Amino acid sequence: MAPMNPVDASVVPTDWVHLRLVVYGGRIQIYVGSNSSPTLEVRKPEHGSIGLRTGNTSDGDFANLRVTPMN
């Protein structure tokens, strides 16, 4: 797996944060802000689901959620 990269310093955690998740093969890559390389890369679970979750004190708002198949 690729090493973790720092989150773009322009990302303000109390504002809307742009995330992009790329799921393919046995990997999940997470891009935060305008980073062109993944901030985090993990192995995809063999069984179960992938979910988005928020911190304990967040209302957990999501907007413009899109699921796009890669061709």
mmCIF file as Biopython writes it, N, C-alpha, C and O atoms, coordinates in Angstrom:
data_model
#
loop_
_atom_site.group_PDB
_atom_site.id
_atom_site.type_symbol
_atom_site.label_atom_id
_atom_site.label_alt_id
_atom_site.label_comp_id
_atom_site.label_asym_id
_atom_site.label_entity_id
_atom_site.label_seq_id
_atom_site.pdbx_PDB_ins_code
_atom_site.Cartn_x
_atom_site.Cartn_y
_atom_site.Cartn_z
_atom_site.occupancy
_atom_site.B_iso_or_equiv
_atom_site.auth_seq_id
_atom_site.auth_asym_id
_atom_site.pdbx_PDB_model_num
ATOM 1   N N  . MET A ? 1  ? 0.831   -1.183 0.000   1.0 0.0 1  A 1 
ATOM 2   C CA . MET A ? 1  ? 0.000   0.000  0.000   1.0 0.0 1  A 1 
ATOM 3   C C  . MET A ? 1  ? 0.876   1.246  0.000   1.0 0.0 1  A 1 
ATOM 4   O O  . MET A ? 1  ? 1.997   1.240  0.509   1.0 0.0 1  A 1 
ATOM 5   N N  . ALA A ? 2  ? 0.342   2.306  -0.577  1.0 0.0 2  A 1 
ATOM 6   C CA . ALA A ? 2  ? 1.078   3.567  -0.626  1.0 0.0 2  A 1 
ATOM 7   C C  . ALA A ? 2  ? 1.118   4.192  0.761   1.0 0.0 2  A 1 
ATOM 8   O O  . ALA A ? 2  ? 0.196   3.996  1.552   1.0 0.0 2  A 1 
ATOM 9   N N  . PRO A ? 3  ? 2.163   4.934  1.064   1.0 0.0 3  A 1 
ATOM 10  C CA . PRO A ? 3  ? 2.209   5.608  2.365   1.0 0.0 3  A 1 
ATOM 11  C C  . PRO A ? 3  ? 1.155   6.699  2.442   1.0 0.0 3  A 1 
ATOM 12  O O  . PRO A ? 3  ? 0.636   7.156  1.423   1.0 0.0 3  A 1 
ATOM 13  N N  . MET A ? 4  ? 0.848   7.106  3.658   1.0 0.0 4  A 1 
ATOM 14  C CA . MET A ? 4  ? -0.093  8.202  3.846   1.0 0.0 4  A 1 
ATOM 15  C C  . MET A ? 4  ? 0.595   9.506  3.471   1.0 0.0 4  A 1 
ATOM 16  O O  . MET A ? 4  ? 1.791   9.675  3.708   1.0 0.0 4  A 1 
ATOM 17  N N  . ASN A ? 5  ? -0.152  10.414 2.892   1.0 0.0 5  A 1 
ATOM 18  C CA . ASN A ? 5  ? 0.342   11.730 2.525   1.0 0.0 5  A 1 
ATOM 19  C C  . ASN A ? 5  ? -0.349  12.775 3.377   1.0 0.0 5  A 1 
ATOM 20  O O  . ASN A ? 5  ? -1.457  12.536 3.857   1.0 0.0 5  A 1 
ATOM 21  N N  . PRO A ? 6  ? 0.271   13.922 3.578   1.0 0.0 6  A 1 
ATOM 22  C CA . PRO A ? 6  ? -0.373  14.955 4.395   1.0 0.0 6  A 1 
ATOM 23  C C  . PRO A ? 6  ? -1.618  15.501 3.708   1.0 0.0 6  A 1 
ATOM 24  O O  . PRO A ? 6  ? -1.703  15.540 2.480   1.0 0.0 6  A 1 
ATOM 25  N N  . VAL A ? 7  ? -2.577  15.921 4.519   1.0 0.0 7  A 1 
ATOM 26  C CA . VAL A ? 7  ? -3.781  16.567 4.001   1.0 0.0 7  A 1 
ATOM 27  C C  . VAL A ? 7  ? -3.392  17.977 3.584   1.0 0.0 7  A 1 
ATOM 28  O O  . VAL A ? 7  ? -2.608  18.637 4.266   1.0 0.0 7  A 1 
ATOM 29  N N  . ASP A ? 8  ? -3.932  18.433 2.479   1.0 0.0 8  A 1 
ATOM 30  C CA . ASP A ? 8  ? -3.675  19.781 1.969   1.0 0.0 8  A 1 
ATOM 31  C C  . ASP A ? 8  ? -3.915  20.793 3.087   1.0 0.0 8  A 1 
ATOM 32  O O  . ASP A ? 8  ? -4.975  20.778 3.713   1.0 0.0 8  A 1 
ATOM 33  N N  . ALA A ? 9  ? -2.953  21.664 3.345   1.0 0.0 9  A 1 
ATOM 34  C CA . ALA A ? 9  ? -3.038  22.634 4.448   1.0 0.0 9  A 1 
ATOM 35  C C  . ALA A ? 9  ? -4.181  23.624 4.272   1.0 0.0 9  A 1 
ATOM 36  O O  . ALA A ? 9  ? -4.587  24.264 5.242   1.0 0.0 9  A 1 
ATOM 37  N N  . SER A ? 10 ? -4.715  23.767 3.052   1.0 0.0 10 A 1 
ATOM 38  C CA . SER A ? 10 ? -5.821  24.701 2.837   1.0 0.0 10 A 1 
ATOM 39  C C  . SER A ? 10 ? -7.162  24.130 3.301   1.0 0.0 10 A 1 
ATOM 40  O O  . SER A ? 10 ? -8.151  24.861 3.348   1.0 0.0 10 A 1 
ATOM 41  N N  . VAL A ? 11 ? -7.217  22.843 3.645   1.0 0.0 11 A 1 
ATOM 42  C CA . VAL A ? 11 ? -8.458  22.218 4.104   1.0 0.0 11 A 1 
ATOM 43  C C  . VAL A ? 11 ? -8.748  22.681 5.532   1.0 0.0 11 A 1 
ATOM 44  O O  . VAL A ? 11 ? -7.914  22.541 6.427   1.0 0.0 11 A 1 
ATOM 45  N N  . VAL A ? 12 ? -9.943  23.233 5.726   1.0 0.0 12 A 1 
ATOM 46  C CA . VAL A ? 12 ? -10.388 23.676 7.047   1.0 0.0 12 A 1 
ATOM 47  C C  . VAL A ? 12 ? -11.369 22.633 7.558   1.0 0.0 12 A 1 
ATOM 48  O O  . VAL A ? 12 ? -12.444 22.474 6.980   1.0 0.0 12 A 1 
ATOM 49  N N  . PRO A ? 13 ? -11.025 21.906 8.641   1.0 0.0 13 A 1 
ATOM 50  C CA . PRO A ? 13 ? -11.867 20.786 9.070   1.0 0.0 13 A 1 
ATOM 51  C C  . PRO A ? 13 ? -13.280 21.168 9.516   1.0 0.0 13 A 1 
ATOM 52  O O  . PRO A ? 13 ? -14.153 20.302 9.574   1.0 0.0 13 A 1 
ATOM 53  N N  . THR A ? 14 ? -13.523 22.436 9.831   1.0 0.0 14 A 1 
ATOM 54  C CA . THR A ? 14 ? -14.869 22.852 10.236  1.0 0.0 14 A 1 
ATOM 55  C C  . THR A ? 14 ? -15.698 23.349 9.058   1.0 0.0 14 A 1 
ATOM 56  O O  . THR A ? 14 ? -16.865 23.700 9.230   1.0 0.0 14 A 1 
ATOM 57  N N  . ASP A ? 15 ? -15.106 23.384 7.856   1.0 0.0 15 A 1 
ATOM 58  C CA . ASP A ? 15 ? -15.824 23.756 6.635   1.0 0.0 15 A 1 
ATOM 59  C C  . ASP A ? 15 ? -16.150 22.497 5.844   1.0 0.0 15 A 1 
ATOM 60  O O  . ASP A ? 15 ? -15.797 21.389 6.248   1.0 0.0 15 A 1 
ATOM 61  N N  . TRP A ? 16 ? -16.828 22.677 4.711   1.0 0.0 16 A 1 
ATOM 62  C CA . TRP A ? 16 ? -17.055 21.558 3.819   1.0 0.0 16 A 1 
ATOM 63  C C  . TRP A ? 16 ? -15.709 21.061 3.317   1.0 0.0 16 A 1 
ATOM 64  O O  . TRP A ? 16 ? -14.843 21.859 2.960   1.0 0.0 16 A 1 
ATOM 65  N N  . VAL A ? 17 ? -15.532 19.763 3.290   1.0 0.0 17 A 1 
ATOM 66  C CA . VAL A ? 17 ? -14.277 19.162 2.843   1.0 0.0 17 A 1 
ATOM 67  C C  . VAL A ? 17 ? -14.586 18.267 1.651   1.0 0.0 17 A 1 
ATOM 68  O O  . VAL A ? 17 ? -15.450 17.393 1.723   1.0 0.0 17 A 1 
ATOM 69  N N  . HIS A ? 18 ? -13.874 18.492 0.561   1.0 0.0 18 A 1 
ATOM 70  C CA . HIS A ? 18 ? -14.061 17.676 -0.637  1.0 0.0 18 A 1 
ATOM 71  C C  . HIS A ? 18 ? -13.299 16.367 -0.474  1.0 0.0 18 A 1 
ATOM 72  O O  . HIS A ? 18 ? -12.097 16.375 -0.209  1.0 0.0 18 A 1 
ATOM 73  N N  . LEU A ? 19 ? -13.995 15.241 -0.632  1.0 0.0 19 A 1 
ATOM 74  C CA . LEU A ? 19 ? -13.381 13.911 -0.565  1.0 0.0 19 A 1 
ATOM 75  C C  . LEU A ? 19 ? -13.673 13.163 -1.851  1.0 0.0 19 A 1 
ATOM 76  O O  . LEU A ? 19 ? -14.737 13.316 -2.449  1.0 0.0 19 A 1 
ATOM 77  N N  . ARG A ? 20 ? -12.727 12.365 -2.260  1.0 0.0 20 A 1 
ATOM 78  C CA . ARG A ? 20 ? -12.958 11.460 -3.392  1.0 0.0 20 A 1 
ATOM 79  C C  . ARG A ? 20 ? -12.423 10.098 -2.985  1.0 0.0 20 A 1 
ATOM 80  O O  . ARG A ? 20 ? -11.261 9.967  -2.600  1.0 0.0 20 A 1 
ATOM 81  N N  . LEU A ? 21 ? -13.271 9.089  -3.072  1.0 0.0 21 A 1 
ATOM 82  C CA . LEU A ? 21 ? -12.872 7.720  -2.770  1.0 0.0 21 A 1 
ATOM 83  C C  . LEU A ? 21 ? -12.839 6.931  -4.063  1.0 0.0 21 A 1 
ATOM 84  O O  . LEU A ? 21 ? -13.796 6.950  -4.837  1.0 0.0 21 A 1 
ATOM 85  N N  . VAL A ? 22 ? -11.746 6.244  -4.293  1.0 0.0 22 A 1 
ATOM 86  C CA . VAL A ? 22 ? -11.604 5.406  -5.481  1.0 0.0 22 A 1 
ATOM 87  C C  . VAL A ? 22 ? -11.476 3.972  -4.981  1.0 0.0 22 A 1 
ATOM 88  O O  . VAL A ? 22 ? -10.531 3.632  -4.270  1.0 0.0 22 A 1 
ATOM 89  N N  . VAL A ? 23 ? -12.437 3.140  -5.362  1.0 0.0 23 A 1 
ATOM 90  C CA . VAL A ? 23 ? -12.465 1.744  -4.933  1.0 0.0 23 A 1 
ATOM 91  C C  . VAL A ? 23 ? -12.244 0.890  -6.159  1.0 0.0 23 A 1 
ATOM 92  O O  . VAL A ? 23 ? -13.027 0.946  -7.108  1.0 0.0 23 A 1 
ATOM 93  N N  . TYR A ? 24 ? -11.185 0.100  -6.151  1.0 0.0 24 A 1 
ATOM 94  C CA . TYR A ? 24 ? -10.926 -0.798 -7.272  1.0 0.0 24 A 1 
ATOM 95  C C  . TYR A ? 24 ? -10.037 -1.931 -6.803  1.0 0.0 24 A 1 
ATOM 96  O O  . TYR A ? 24 ? -9.202  -1.772 -5.913  1.0 0.0 24 A 1 
ATOM 97  N N  . GLY A ? 25 ? -10.242 -3.089 -7.434  1.0 0.0 25 A 1 
ATOM 98  C CA . GLY A ? 25 ? -9.464  -4.251 -7.020  1.0 0.0 25 A 1 
ATOM 99  C C  . GLY A ? 25 ? -9.602  -4.462 -5.529  1.0 0.0 25 A 1 
ATOM 100 O O  . GLY A ? 25 ? -10.714 -4.464 -5.001  1.0 0.0 25 A 1 
ATOM 101 N N  . GLY A ? 26 ? -8.509  -4.635 -4.858  1.0 0.0 26 A 1 
ATOM 102 C CA . GLY A ? 26 ? -8.528  -4.829 -3.417  1.0 0.0 26 A 1 
ATOM 103 C C  . GLY A ? 26 ? -8.138  -3.594 -2.639  1.0 0.0 26 A 1 
ATOM 104 O O  . GLY A ? 26 ? -7.724  -3.695 -1.484  1.0 0.0 26 A 1 
ATOM 105 N N  . ARG A ? 27 ? -8.264  -2.398 -3.266  1.0 0.0 27 A 1 
ATOM 106 C CA . ARG A ? 27 ? -7.803  -1.179 -2.607  1.0 0.0 27 A 1 
ATOM 107 C C  . ARG A ? 27 ? -8.852  -0.078 -2.597  1.0 0.0 27 A 1 
ATOM 108 O O  . ARG A ? 27 ? -9.741  -0.024 -3.447  1.0 0.0 27 A 1 
ATOM 109 N N  . ILE A ? 28 ? -8.717  0.798  -1.603  1.0 0.0 28 A 1 
ATOM 110 C CA . ILE A ? 28 ? -9.511  2.025  -1.522  1.0 0.0 28 A 1 
ATOM 111 C C  . ILE A ? 28 ? -8.524  3.166  -1.368  1.0 0.0 28 A 1 
ATOM 112 O O  . ILE A ? 28 ? -7.682  3.152  -0.471  1.0 0.0 28 A 1 
ATOM 113 N N  . GLN A ? 29 ? -8.630  4.156  -2.247  1.0 0.0 29 A 1 
ATOM 114 C CA . GLN A ? 29 ? -7.795  5.350  -2.152  1.0 0.0 29 A 1 
ATOM 115 C C  . GLN A ? 29 ? -8.677  6.521  -1.762  1.0 0.0 29 A 1 
ATOM 116 O O  . GLN A ? 29 ? -9.756  6.708  -2.325  1.0 0.0 29 A 1 
ATOM 117 N N  . ILE A ? 30 ? -8.217  7.321  -0.787  1.0 0.0 30 A 1 
ATOM 118 C CA . ILE A ? 30 ? -8.970  8.473  -0.310  1.0 0.0 30 A 1 
ATOM 119 C C  . ILE A ? 30 ? -8.176  9.732  -0.629  1.0 0.0 30 A 1 
ATOM 120 O O  . ILE A ? 30 ? -7.031  9.888  -0.206  1.0 0.0 30 A 1 
ATOM 121 N N  . TYR A ? 31 ? -8.803  10.618 -1.377  1.0 0.0 31 A 1 
ATOM 122 C CA . TYR A ? 31 ? -8.208  11.907 -1.740  1.0 0.0 31 A 1 
ATOM 123 C C  . TYR A ? 31 ? -8.927  12.993 -0.946  1.0 0.0 31 A 1 
ATOM 124 O O  . TYR A ? 31 ? -10.158 13.016 -0.921  1.0 0.0 31 A 1 
ATOM 125 N N  . VAL A ? 32 ? -8.193  13.887 -0.301  1.0 0.0 32 A 1 
ATOM 126 C CA . VAL A ? 32 ? -8.776  14.950 0.516   1.0 0.0 32 A 1 
ATOM 127 C C  . VAL A ? 32 ? -8.395  16.292 -0.086  1.0 0.0 32 A 1 
ATOM 128 O O  . VAL A ? 32 ? -7.233  16.520 -0.421  1.0 0.0 32 A 1 
ATOM 129 N N  . GLY A ? 33 ? -9.381  17.186 -0.226  1.0 0.0 33 A 1 
ATOM 130 C CA . GLY A ? 33 ? -9.112  18.501 -0.788  1.0 0.0 33 A 1 
ATOM 131 C C  . GLY A ? 33 ? -8.706  18.383 -2.240  1.0 0.0 33 A 1 
ATOM 132 O O  . GLY A ? 33 ? -9.284  17.601 -2.994  1.0 0.0 33 A 1 
ATOM 133 N N  . SER A ? 34 ? -7.701  19.169 -2.635  1.0 0.0 34 A 1 
ATOM 134 C CA . SER A ? 34 ? -7.279  19.182 -4.036  1.0 0.0 34 A 1 
ATOM 135 C C  . SER A ? 34 ? -6.062  18.306 -4.289  1.0 0.0 34 A 1 
ATOM 136 O O  . SER A ? 34 ? -5.437  18.417 -5.344  1.0 0.0 34 A 1 
ATOM 137 N N  . ASN A ? 35 ? -5.711  17.437 -3.345  1.0 0.0 35 A 1 
ATOM 138 C CA . ASN A ? 35 ? -4.550  16.561 -3.537  1.0 0.0 35 A 1 
ATOM 139 C C  . ASN A ? 35 ? -4.728  15.712 -4.787  1.0 0.0 35 A 1 
ATOM 140 O O  . ASN A ? 35 ? -5.803  15.163 -5.031  1.0 0.0 35 A 1 
ATOM 141 N N  . SER A ? 36 ? -3.657  15.609 -5.579  1.0 0.0 36 A 1 
ATOM 142 C CA . SER A ? 36 ? -3.718  14.783 -6.783  1.0 0.0 36 A 1 
ATOM 143 C C  . SER A ? 36 ? -3.227  13.365 -6.515  1.0 0.0 36 A 1 
ATOM 144 O O  . SER A ? 36 ? -3.373  12.484 -7.362  1.0 0.0 36 A 1 
ATOM 145 N N  . SER A ? 37 ? -2.647  13.146 -5.345  1.0 0.0 37 A 1 
ATOM 146 C CA . SER A ? 37 ? -2.255  11.795 -4.949  1.0 0.0 37 A 1 
ATOM 147 C C  . SER A ? 37 ? -3.057  11.427 -3.702  1.0 0.0 37 A 1 
ATOM 148 O O  . SER A ? 37 ? -3.453  12.311 -2.942  1.0 0.0 37 A 1 
ATOM 149 N N  . PRO A ? 38 ? -3.302  10.131 -3.483  1.0 0.0 38 A 1 
ATOM 150 C CA . PRO A ? 38 ? -4.154  9.752  -2.356  1.0 0.0 38 A 1 
ATOM 151 C C  . PRO A ? 38 ? -3.552  10.168 -1.011  1.0 0.0 38 A 1 
ATOM 152 O O  . PRO A ? 38 ? -2.347  10.055 -0.785  1.0 0.0 38 A 1 
ATOM 153 N N  . THR A ? 39 ? -4.417  10.645 -0.138  1.0 0.0 39 A 1 
ATOM 154 C CA . THR A ? 39 ? -4.002  10.966 1.219   1.0 0.0 39 A 1 
ATOM 155 C C  . THR A ? 39 ? -3.867  9.692  2.032   1.0 0.0 39 A 1 
ATOM 156 O O  . THR A ? 39 ? -3.028  9.600  2.929   1.0 0.0 39 A 1 
ATOM 157 N N  . LEU A ? 40 ? -4.698  8.711  1.713   1.0 0.0 40 A 1 
ATOM 158 C CA . LEU A ? 40 ? -4.676  7.431  2.420   1.0 0.0 40 A 1 
ATOM 159 C C  . LEU A ? 40 ? -5.058  6.336  1.448   1.0 0.0 40 A 1 
ATOM 160 O O  . LEU A ? 40 ? -5.927  6.530  0.598   1.0 0.0 40 A 1 
ATOM 161 N N  . GLU A ? 41 ? -4.419  5.192  1.566   1.0 0.0 41 A 1 
ATOM 162 C CA . GLU A ? 41 ? -4.767  4.025  0.763   1.0 0.0 41 A 1 
ATOM 163 C C  . GLU A ? 41 ? -4.835  2.828  1.698   1.0 0.0 41 A 1 
ATOM 164 O O  . GLU A ? 41 ? -3.909  2.570  2.466   1.0 0.0 41 A 1 
ATOM 165 N N  . VAL A ? 42 ? -5.951  2.099  1.622   1.0 0.0 42 A 1 
ATOM 166 C CA . VAL A ? 42 ? -6.162  0.950  2.510   1.0 0.0 42 A 1 
ATOM 167 C C  . VAL A ? 42 ? -6.651  -0.240 1.692   1.0 0.0 42 A 1 
ATOM 168 O O  . VAL A ? 42 ? -7.092  -0.095 0.551   1.0 0.0 42 A 1 
ATOM 169 N N  . ARG A ? 43 ? -6.564  -1.417 2.301   1.0 0.0 43 A 1 
ATOM 170 C CA . ARG A ? 43 ? -7.122  -2.616 1.671   1.0 0.0 43 A 1 
ATOM 171 C C  . ARG A ? 43 ? -8.636  -2.606 1.828   1.0 0.0 43 A 1 
ATOM 172 O O  . ARG A ? 43 ? -9.163  -2.232 2.875   1.0 0.0 43 A 1 
ATOM 173 N N  . LYS A ? 44 ? -9.318  -3.019 0.783   1.0 0.0 44 A 1 
ATOM 174 C CA . LYS A ? 44 ? -10.776 -3.130 0.815   1.0 0.0 44 A 1 
ATOM 175 C C  . LYS A ? 44 ? -11.144 -4.381 1.596   1.0 0.0 44 A 1 
ATOM 176 O O  . LYS A ? 44 ? -10.517 -5.425 1.416   1.0 0.0 44 A 1 
ATOM 177 N N  . PRO A ? 45 ? -12.164 -4.292 2.473   1.0 0.0 45 A 1 
ATOM 178 C CA . PRO A ? 45 ? -12.588 -5.500 3.203   1.0 0.0 45 A 1 
ATOM 179 C C  . PRO A ? 45 ? -13.099 -6.565 2.228   1.0 0.0 45 A 1 
ATOM 180 O O  . PRO A ? 45 ? -13.741 -6.250 1.226   1.0 0.0 45 A 1 
ATOM 181 N N  . GLU A ? 46 ? -12.808 -7.806 2.533   1.0 0.0 46 A 1 
ATOM 182 C CA . GLU A ? 46 ? -13.271 -8.892 1.661   1.0 0.0 46 A 1 
ATOM 183 C C  . GLU A ? 46 ? -14.784 -9.037 1.704   1.0 0.0 46 A 1 
ATOM 184 O O  . GLU A ? 46 ? -15.407 -9.365 0.694   1.0 0.0 46 A 1 
ATOM 185 N N  . HIS A ? 47 ? -15.377 -8.795 2.864   1.0 0.0 47 A 1 
ATOM 186 C CA . HIS A ? 47 ? -16.829 -8.919 3.029   1.0 0.0 47 A 1 
ATOM 187 C C  . HIS A ? 47 ? -17.339 -7.668 3.718   1.0 0.0 47 A 1 
ATOM 188 O O  . HIS A ? 47 ? -16.601 -7.021 4.460   1.0 0.0 47 A 1 
ATOM 189 N N  . GLY A ? 48 ? -18.582 -7.326 3.480   1.0 0.0 48 A 1 
ATOM 190 C CA . GLY A ? 48 ? -19.175 -6.192 4.154   1.0 0.0 48 A 1 
ATOM 191 C C  . GLY A ? 48 ? -19.312 -4.992 3.237   1.0 0.0 48 A 1 
ATOM 192 O O  . GLY A ? 48 ? -19.241 -5.106 2.013   1.0 0.0 48 A 1 
ATOM 193 N N  . SER A ? 49 ? -19.508 -3.845 3.854   1.0 0.0 49 A 1 
ATOM 194 C CA . SER A ? 49 ? -19.794 -2.618 3.129   1.0 0.0 49 A 1 
ATOM 195 C C  . SER A ? 49 ? -18.754 -1.552 3.441   1.0 0.0 49 A 1 
ATOM 196 O O  . SER A ? 49 ? -17.987 -1.660 4.398   1.0 0.0 49 A 1 
ATOM 197 N N  . ILE A ? 50 ? -18.752 -0.538 2.621   1.0 0.0 50 A 1 
ATOM 198 C CA . ILE A ? 50 ? -17.929 0.640  2.858   1.0 0.0 50 A 1 
ATOM 199 C C  . ILE A ? 50 ? -18.887 1.747  3.242   1.0 0.0 50 A 1 
ATOM 200 O O  . ILE A ? 50 ? -19.905 1.942  2.578   1.0 0.0 50 A 1 
ATOM 201 N N  . GLY A ? 51 ? -18.577 2.483  4.314   1.0 0.0 51 A 1 
ATOM 202 C CA . GLY A ? 51 ? -19.461 3.545  4.767   1.0 0.0 51 A 1 
ATOM 203 C C  . GLY A ? 51 ? -18.712 4.831  5.028   1.0 0.0 51 A 1 
ATOM 204 O O  . GLY A ? 51 ? -17.498 4.827  5.234   1.0 0.0 51 A 1 
ATOM 205 N N  . LEU A ? 52 ? -19.438 5.925  5.019   1.0 0.0 52 A 1 
ATOM 206 C CA . LEU A ? 52 ? -18.881 7.221  5.378   1.0 0.0 52 A 1 
ATOM 207 C C  . LEU A ? 52 ? -19.382 7.571  6.768   1.0 0.0 52 A 1 
ATOM 208 O O  . LEU A ? 52 ? -20.565 7.405  7.065   1.0 0.0 52 A 1 
ATOM 209 N N  . ARG A ? 53 ? -18.499 8.047  7.610   1.0 0.0 53 A 1 
ATOM 210 C CA . ARG A ? 53 ? -18.912 8.368  8.967   1.0 0.0 53 A 1 
ATOM 211 C C  . ARG A ? 53 ? -18.276 9.675  9.371   1.0 0.0 53 A 1 
ATOM 212 O O  . ARG A ? 53 ? -17.262 10.077 8.799   1.0 0.0 53 A 1 
ATOM 213 N N  . THR A ? 54 ? -18.850 10.337 10.336  1.0 0.0 54 A 1 
ATOM 214 C CA . THR A ? 54 ? -18.353 11.633 10.797  1.0 0.0 54 A 1 
ATOM 215 C C  . THR A ? 54 ? -17.866 11.522 12.231  1.0 0.0 54 A 1 
ATOM 216 O O  . THR A ? 54 ? -18.056 10.497 12.886  1.0 0.0 54 A 1 
ATOM 217 N N  . GLY A ? 55 ? -17.241 12.578 12.711  1.0 0.0 55 A 1 
ATOM 218 C CA . GLY A ? 55 ? -16.773 12.610 14.090  1.0 0.0 55 A 1 
ATOM 219 C C  . GLY A ? 55 ? -17.922 12.678 15.076  1.0 0.0 55 A 1 
ATOM 220 O O  . GLY A ? 55 ? -19.065 12.922 14.689  1.0 0.0 55 A 1 
ATOM 221 N N  . ASN A ? 56 ? -17.627 12.465 16.339  1.0 0.0 56 A 1 
ATOM 222 C CA . ASN A ? 56 ? -18.654 12.393 17.382  1.0 0.0 56 A 1 
ATOM 223 C C  . ASN A ? 56 ? -19.445 13.677 17.561  1.0 0.0 56 A 1 
ATOM 224 O O  . ASN A ? 56 ? -20.610 13.624 17.955  1.0 0.0 56 A 1 
ATOM 225 N N  . THR A ? 57 ? -18.846 14.828 17.283  1.0 0.0 57 A 1 
ATOM 226 C CA . THR A ? 57 ? -19.554 16.090 17.511  1.0 0.0 57 A 1 
ATOM 227 C C  . THR A ? 57 ? -20.076 16.714 16.228  1.0 0.0 57 A 1 
ATOM 228 O O  . THR A ? 57 ? -20.535 17.856 16.240  1.0 0.0 57 A 1 
ATOM 229 N N  . SER A ? 58 ? -20.013 15.983 15.123  1.0 0.0 58 A 1 
ATOM 230 C CA . SER A ? 58 ? -20.464 16.514 13.840  1.0 0.0 58 A 1 
ATOM 231 C C  . SER A ? 58 ? -21.912 16.118 13.589  1.0 0.0 58 A 1 
ATOM 232 O O  . SER A ? 58 ? -22.367 15.055 14.012  1.0 0.0 58 A 1 
ATOM 233 N N  . ASP A ? 59 ? -22.627 17.003 12.887  1.0 0.0 59 A 1 
ATOM 234 C CA . ASP A ? 59 ? -23.996 16.682 12.482  1.0 0.0 59 A 1 
ATOM 235 C C  . ASP A ? 59 ? -24.009 15.684 11.329  1.0 0.0 59 A 1 
ATOM 236 O O  . ASP A ? 59 ? -25.035 15.063 11.050  1.0 0.0 59 A 1 
ATOM 237 N N  . GLY A ? 60 ? -22.875 15.535 10.664  1.0 0.0 60 A 1 
ATOM 238 C CA . GLY A ? 60 ? -22.768 14.533 9.605   1.0 0.0 60 A 1 
ATOM 239 C C  . GLY A ? 60 ? -23.468 14.895 8.331   1.0 0.0 60 A 1 
ATOM 240 O O  . GLY A ? 60 ? -24.166 14.055 7.763   1.0 0.0 60 A 1 
ATOM 241 N N  . ASP A ? 61 ? -23.314 16.111 7.854   1.0 0.0 61 A 1 
ATOM 242 C CA . ASP A ? 61 ? -23.932 16.525 6.601   1.0 0.0 61 A 1 
ATOM 243 C C  . ASP A ? 61 ? -23.083 16.101 5.410   1.0 0.0 61 A 1 
ATOM 244 O O  . ASP A ? 61 ? -21.858 16.215 5.434   1.0 0.0 61 A 1 
ATOM 245 N N  . PHE A ? 62 ? -23.748 15.609 4.370   1.0 0.0 62 A 1 
ATOM 246 C CA . PHE A ? 62 ? -23.097 15.253 3.119   1.0 0.0 62 A 1 
ATOM 247 C C  . PHE A ? 62 ? -23.840 15.955 2.007   1.0 0.0 62 A 1 
ATOM 248 O O  . PHE A ? 62 ? -25.055 16.133 2.092   1.0 0.0 62 A 1 
ATOM 249 N N  . ALA A ? 63 ? -23.131 16.360 0.959   1.0 0.0 63 A 1 
ATOM 250 C CA . ALA A ? 63 ? -23.769 17.019 -0.183  1.0 0.0 63 A 1 
ATOM 251 C C  . ALA A ? 63 ? -23.105 16.543 -1.461  1.0 0.0 63 A 1 
ATOM 252 O O  . ALA A ? 63 ? -21.929 16.180 -1.470  1.0 0.0 63 A 1 
ATOM 253 N N  . ASN A ? 64 ? -23.871 16.550 -2.533  1.0 0.0 64 A 1 
ATOM 254 C CA . ASN A ? 64 ? -23.355 16.228 -3.863  1.0 0.0 64 A 1 
ATOM 255 C C  . ASN A ? 64 ? -22.656 14.877 -3.916  1.0 0.0 64 A 1 
ATOM 256 O O  . ASN A ? 64 ? -21.634 14.726 -4.586  1.0 0.0 64 A 1 
ATOM 257 N N  . LEU A ? 65 ? -23.200 13.910 -3.220  1.0 0.0 65 A 1 
ATOM 258 C CA . LEU A ? 65 ? -22.636 12.564 -3.217  1.0 0.0 65 A 1 
ATOM 259 C C  . LEU A ? 65 ? -22.948 11.893 -4.539  1.0 0.0 65 A 1 
ATOM 260 O O  . LEU A ? 65 ? -24.107 11.816 -4.947  1.0 0.0 65 A 1 
ATOM 261 N N  . ARG A ? 66 ? -21.914 11.406 -5.209  1.0 0.0 66 A 1 
ATOM 262 C CA . ARG A ? 66 ? -22.072 10.712 -6.482  1.0 0.0 66 A 1 
ATOM 263 C C  . ARG A ? 66 ? -21.346 9.390  -6.437  1.0 0.0 66 A 1 
ATOM 264 O O  . ARG A ? 66 ? -20.257 9.291  -5.872  1.0 0.0 66 A 1 
ATOM 265 N N  . VAL A ? 67 ? -21.937 8.384  -7.024  1.0 0.0 67 A 1 
ATOM 266 C CA . VAL A ? 67 ? -21.286 7.089  -7.197  1.0 0.0 67 A 1 
ATOM 267 C C  . VAL A ? 67 ? -21.162 6.885  -8.703  1.0 0.0 67 A 1 
ATOM 268 O O  . VAL A ? 67 ? -22.159 6.835  -9.423  1.0 0.0 67 A 1 
ATOM 269 N N  . THR A ? 68 ? -19.917 6.767  -9.162  1.0 0.0 68 A 1 
ATOM 270 C CA . THR A ? 68 ? -19.660 6.674  -10.588 1.0 0.0 68 A 1 
ATOM 271 C C  . THR A ? 68 ? -18.853 5.421  -10.876 1.0 0.0 68 A 1 
ATOM 272 O O  . THR A ? 68 ? -17.746 5.281  -10.356 1.0 0.0 68 A 1 
ATOM 273 N N  . PRO A ? 69 ? -19.369 4.506  -11.686 1.0 0.0 69 A 1 
ATOM 274 C CA . PRO A ? 69 ? -18.596 3.315  -12.024 1.0 0.0 69 A 1 
ATOM 275 C C  . PRO A ? 69 ? -17.410 3.695  -12.902 1.0 0.0 69 A 1 
ATOM 276 O O  . PRO A ? 69 ? -17.505 4.569  -13.763 1.0 0.0 69 A 1 
ATOM 277 N N  . MET A ? 70 ? -16.298 3.023  -12.664 1.0 0.0 70 A 1 
ATOM 278 C CA . MET A ? 70 ? -15.117 3.236  -13.516 1.0 0.0 70 A 1 
ATOM 279 C C  . MET A ? 70 ? -15.179 2.243  -14.653 1.0 0.0 70 A 1 
ATOM 280 O O  . MET A ? 70 ? -15.326 1.042  -14.426 1.0 0.0 70 A 1 
ATOM 281 N N  . ASN A ? 71 ? -15.069 2.724  -15.852 1.0 0.0 71 A 1 
ATOM 282 C CA . ASN A ? 71 ? -15.138 1.846  -17.036 1.0 0.0 71 A 1 
ATOM 283 C C  . ASN A ? 71 ? -13.763 1.526  -17.527 1.0 0.0 71 A 1 
ATOM 284 O O  . ASN A ? 71 ? -13.612 0.803  -18.512 1.0 0.0 71 A 1 
#
